[in-house]
Amino acid sequence: MTEVNKNEFTVCVRSTGEFTTKRLLKDIVYQIGSNKKVHLIKNLQFHQAVDKCFELAIEDKSKWLITLDADLLIKPDFLKIYLSIANSMKSREIEAHAMTIDRLFMKYRSAGNRLYRVSSLPFLRKLLNKTKNNIRPEGSMLREAVRLGFKIKPVNDVVALHDFFQLSSHLFRKGYLSSFKHSTNSSYLMSSWKKLGKNSTDFQILLRGYEFGKDRDEKYTSEYNSSKFKKQYESLLEDFSEYDNSLELPKNLNRYITDTISNENFYKIKSGIFKKIVNLFQKLVNGKN
């Protein structure tokens, strides 16, 4: 079998204004060596953004598509790992996804990164059209593909940080979404975020968004540009302006990513070490570790 090379990839970054968008684009272009088939997809509803990724990969005549959410910070060897994954894919495997360190859940979690076999995308677009109104349209699309005999390939490699260094608007929206998407974990999330919120503003913002979602009588909506959502967020904006204005990435981001991923505390989170983890993050940001 012919080895996959990086020229056979299209990469699509899906963004709704995340603070890390520019850095993610810079890093992926650097790793792939060209911006020719790297696309930024902005401010679309999620199912529309997924479909646009598929459309662009087909137009590029690529063999592989990597989709990235803009709230990721990728490892320096991200593309190398994905080249290895693509080379290991069997013919019936149409999608693969790797692990991240997830800031919201404070653990290893698959989020925000996927590898697709482009030859499968016309078929997947038809499935997506059927699942587009689901709360998780992409996941529902893939489950339907598996039901029809195709395979997906979960990968244990950790390739990125997820939801670190995000603006208050993004965090508020994530907290709101979590009240619907992760309602079965509500007691865990509320307990964790309250503990972490004593030392970290981002968790305080997540809590505000989560509580806003739990107080809503209407059905979940993915339309974040609605007047109701904007009005609620704008009423809280002053509380978060200092946080937004002081937000910056660590000077040595690659070291920060490496140190965070190698932190064994993420294997098992216990209430007694929440403060220790927060203190570690602060030291890493300030370059003291």
C-alpha positions in Angstrom: 0.0 0.0 0.0 1.3 3.5 -0.9 2.3 5.6 2.0 0.1 8.7 2.7 1.8 12.1 2.4 0.8 15.5 3.7 -0.1 16.8 0.3 -3.1 14.5 0.3 -4.7 16.3 3.2 -7.3 19.0 3.3 -7.6 20.7 6.8 -10.7 22.6 7.8 -10.7 24.8 10.9 -14.2 25.6 12.2 -14.4 28.8 14.1 -17.0 31.0 15.8 -14.5 33.6 17.0 -12.4 31.5 19.4 -9.4 33.2 20.9 -7.1 30.4 19.7 -8.2 30.5 16.1 -5.2 32.4 14.7 -2.7 30.3 16.6 -4.3 27.0 15.4 -4.3 28.2 11.8 -0.6 29.3 12.1 0.4 25.9 13.6 -1.4 23.7 11.2 -0.2 25.6 8.1 3.4 25.4 9.5 3.1 21.6 10.0 1.5 20.9 6.6 3.9 23.3 4.9 1.3 25.2 2.9 -2.0 27.0 3.2 -3.2 25.9 -0.1 -5.7 23.3 1.3 -6.1 24.8 4.8 -9.6 26.4 5.1 -11.1 28.6 7.8 -14.9 28.1 8.1 -16.5 30.9 10.1 -19.8 31.4 12.0 -21.9 28.6 10.5 -24.3 26.4 12.5 -22.5 23.2 13.3 -24.1 20.9 10.8 -23.5 23.5 8.1 -19.8 23.8 9.1 -19.4 20.0 8.9 -21.0 19.9 5.4 -18.8 22.8 4.2 -15.7 20.8 5.4 -16.8 17.9 3.3 -17.6 20.0 0.3 -14.1 21.7 0.4 -12.2 18.4 0.7 -14.0 17.0 -2.3 -13.3 20.1 -4.3 -9.6 19.9 -3.3 -9.5 16.3 -4.6 -7.8 15.3 -1.4 -7.7 11.7 -0.1 -8.0 12.8 3.6 -9.8 15.5 5.5 -8.9 16.7 9.0 -11.5 18.8 10.7 -10.5 20.9 13.7 -12.5 23.0 16.1 -10.9 26.4 16.6 -10.8 25.9 20.4 -7.9 23.5 20.0 -4.2 24.0 20.6 -2.3 21.3 18.7 0.9 19.5 19.6 4.0 20.1 17.4 3.8 16.6 16.1 0.0 16.7 15.4 0.3 16.2 11.7 2.9 13.4 12.1 0.5 11.5 14.3 -2.3 12.0 11.8 -0.1 10.8 8.9 0.5 7.6 10.9 -3.2 7.2 11.6 -4.1 7.6 7.9 -1.5 5.0 7.0 -3.0 2.6 9.4 -6.6 3.0 8.3 -8.3 -0.1 6.8 -10.7 0.2 3.8 -13.9 0.1 5.8 -12.6 2.6 8.3 -13.9 6.0 7.2 -13.2 8.2 10.2 -10.7 8.4 13.1 -10.4 10.7 16.1 -7.7 11.2 18.7 -7.6 12.4 22.3 -7.3 15.8 23.8 -6.8 17.2 27.3 -10.2 18.8 27.9 -10.2 21.9 30.1 -14.0 21.7 30.9 -13.9 18.1 32.0 -10.3 18.2 33.3 -9.5 14.8 31.8 -8.5 13.0 28.6 -11.3 13.2 26.1 -12.0 12.9 22.4 -13.0 16.3 21.2 -12.7 18.7 18.2 -10.5 16.7 15.9 -11.5 14.1 13.2 -9.9 12.4 10.2 -12.2 11.5 7.3 -11.6 9.4 4.2 -12.6 11.7 1.5 -14.0 9.0 -0.8 -16.7 8.4 1.9 -17.8 12.0 2.1 -20.6 12.0 -0.5 -22.2 9.2 1.4 -21.7 10.9 4.7 -23.2 14.1 3.4 -26.4 12.3 2.7 -26.5 10.9 6.2 -25.7 14.3 7.7 -28.7 15.8 5.9 -30.8 13.3 7.9 -29.1 14.0 11.3 -28.6 17.8 11.0 -31.3 18.7 13.5 -29.9 16.3 16.2 -28.1 17.8 19.2 -24.9 16.0 18.0 -25.4 15.9 14.2 -21.9 14.7 13.4 -21.8 12.0 16.0 -25.3 10.8 14.9 -24.2 10.8 11.3 -21.2 8.5 12.2 -23.3 6.2 14.3 -25.7 5.7 11.4 -22.7 4.9 9.1 -21.5 2.3 11.6 -25.0 0.8 11.7 -24.7 0.5 7.9 -21.4 -1.5 8.1 -18.7 1.1 8.1 -16.1 1.5 10.9 -14.6 4.4 12.9 -11.2 4.2 14.5 -10.7 5.7 18.0 -7.0 6.5 18.7 -5.4 6.9 22.1 -2.8 9.4 21.1 -3.2 12.8 22.7 -2.9 15.5 20.0 -4.2 18.7 21.5 -5.5 20.8 24.3 -9.2 21.5 24.1 -11.0 24.7 25.5 -8.0 26.2 27.1 -7.5 30.0 26.8 -10.9 30.9 25.6 -12.9 34.2 25.6 -15.8 34.6 28.0 -18.3 34.5 25.1 -17.0 31.0 24.1 -17.0 29.7 27.6 -20.5 31.0 28.4 -21.8 29.3 25.2 -20.0 26.1 26.2 -21.5 26.2 29.7 -24.9 26.7 28.1 -24.5 23.8 25.7 -23.2 21.5 28.5 -26.5 22.0 30.3 -28.2 20.1 27.4 -25.4 17.9 26.0 -24.0 16.7 29.3 -27.1 16.7 31.5 -26.4 13.2 32.8 -23.1 14.5 34.2 -24.6 17.6 35.7 -23.8 16.9 39.3 -20.1 16.1 38.4 -19.8 19.3 36.2 -21.4 21.6 38.8 -19.3 20.2 41.6 -16.1 20.4 39.6 -16.7 23.8 38.2 -17.6 25.3 41.5 -14.4 24.0 43.1 -12.2 25.2 40.2 -14.1 28.5 39.9 -12.7 29.5 43.3 -9.4 30.1 41.6 -10.1 30.3 37.9 -12.5 32.8 36.2 -13.0 30.6 33.2 -14.9 28.0 35.4 -17.0 30.8 36.9 -18.1 31.8 33.4 -18.9 28.2 32.5 -21.1 28.0 35.5 -23.0 31.1 34.5 -23.6 29.6 31.1 -24.6 26.3 32.5 -27.1 27.8 35.0 -28.6 29.9 32.2 -29.2 26.8 30.2 -30.7 24.9 33.1 -33.1 27.8 33.8 -34.4 27.8 30.2 -37.9 26.4 29.5 -37.5 26.3 25.8 -35.9 23.5 23.9 -32.2 23.5 23.3 -31.1 25.7 20.4 -27.8 25.9 18.5 -28.5 29.4 17.3 -26.1 31.4 19.4 -26.8 34.6 17.5 -30.4 34.8 18.7 -31.4 38.0 20.4 -32.3 36.2 23.6 -28.9 34.6 23.9 -27.0 37.8 23.0 -29.1 39.8 25.5 -28.4 37.4 28.3 -24.7 37.3 27.5 -24.3 41.1 27.1 -25.9 41.6 30.6 -23.0 39.6 32.0 -20.2 41.0 29.8 -19.0 43.6 32.2 -18.3 40.9 34.8 -15.9 39.2 32.4 -14.2 42.1 30.6 -11.1 42.0 32.8 -10.7 38.3 32.1 -11.1 38.9 28.3 -8.6 41.8 28.3 -5.9 39.8 30.2 -6.3 36.6 28.1 -3.0 35.6 26.4 -1.3 32.4 25.3 1.9 31.2 27.1 5.1 32.5 25.5 6.3 28.9 25.2 3.1 27.3 24.1 4.6 24.0 22.9 6.2 23.5 26.3 2.9 24.3 28.0 1.1 21.8 25.8 3.7 19.1 26.5 3.7 19.7 30.3 -0.1 19.7 30.5 -0.4 16.5 28.5 2.2 14.7 30.6 0.5 15.8 33.9 -0.6 12.5 35.4 -3.3 14.2 37.4 -5.5 14.0 34.4 -5.8 10.2 34.7 -8.0 10.5 37.8 -9.4 13.7 39.2 -10.2 13.8 42.9 -11.7 16.7 44.8 -8.6 17.2 47.0 -6.3 18.1 44.0 -8.4 20.6 42.2 -6.5 23.5 43.7 -3.2 21.8 43.0 -4.1 21.5 39.3 -5.2 25.2 39.0 -1.9 26.3 40.6 0.0 24.2 38.1 -1.8 25.9 35.2 -0.9 29.3 36.7 2.8 28.4 37.0 2.9 27.1 33.5 1.3 30.2 32.1 3.8 32.4 34.0 6.7 30.3 32.9 7.6 29.1 36.4 7.6 25.4 35.5 
